[in-house]
Amino acid sequence: MAVPKYHQFMLPLLQFMGDGKEHHVSEAVEPLSDYFGLSQEDRDKLLRNSKQTLVYYRIHWANTYLKKAGLLESTRRGYIRITDRGFSVLEDNPSILDKTYLSQFPEFLEFITPNKNSDSDDEIDDIDTASLAPKELIENSYRNIVNDLADQLLESVLSASPAFFEQLVVDLLLSMGYGSALQDAGQAIGQTNDGGVDGYIQEDKLGLDTIYIQAKRWADNTVGRPDVQAFVGSLIGLGATKGVFITTSTFSRGAIEYAQSMQNVRVILIDGQQLAQLMIEHNVGVSVEKTYTIKQLDENYFPD
């Protein structure tokens, strides 16, 4: 048989994870290939213009959708485990898992709502291609690929050390154009007694204005107002007026409102999703895998 579409891998993948153990996504490739009785030719088939097998690619996207629905969770980079919700779904014994089934879960519905009719498979499996123009299909698929990459980036950051994260946020701000051309324009302080800041950016060549950085590499805890207040207190103690507070998690409403209310000290808050998107936009921790150029007719070249 041909390699199943990605949504056809969802239920077998969840069943494979039903042992409750932590598994690397790649561990599911052979068992699921056996489940579908794939030939060696199908197992070896590569994604177009890629070194990645089509089977792994589609299992990867099945995993992404199951995680967005809360049936699987990331334990560390590349590793997953079934959740209590996932066990509940297995107990319900559904005949199929697809977007329609997963849409009962608010997290998944929120994930797919901004990109209705979108898909991330190599060949756009599930949507009515007649309903969207080719460029729309490409744009929707591109958005899903970027969102998945953002999740991978956050997993990788959370797997790294706090010191690495502190240097990462300095690298990101420099890549965004902050800081001067000086060699030491940005630096991660990385000390226990750092006065409540984790790094700084020299905004001009003479070092007359400095942006201080606070970096919280948290997986689940929400950054609250007291955390932001403590950072502002550190800025005031340093005689600084500009700061950037970056976290891999989220900020509470109180923290956001407090930062927005500051008059003499300007603090920008960047949460995990914003961090990942900025890393992608400014090429920090990512590399270009493939570039597509879409061309159009140059009407000015041809005579009327």
Helices and strands as residue ranges (DSSP letters): G 6-9, H 10-16, G 17-19, E 23-24, G 25-28, H 29-35, H 40-44, H 54-68, E 72-76, E 79-82, H 84-92, H 99-102, H 106-112, G 113-115, G 129-131, H 134-159, H 162-175, E 186-188, E 199-202, E 210-216, H 225-237, E 242-247, H 253-261, E 266-270, H 272-281
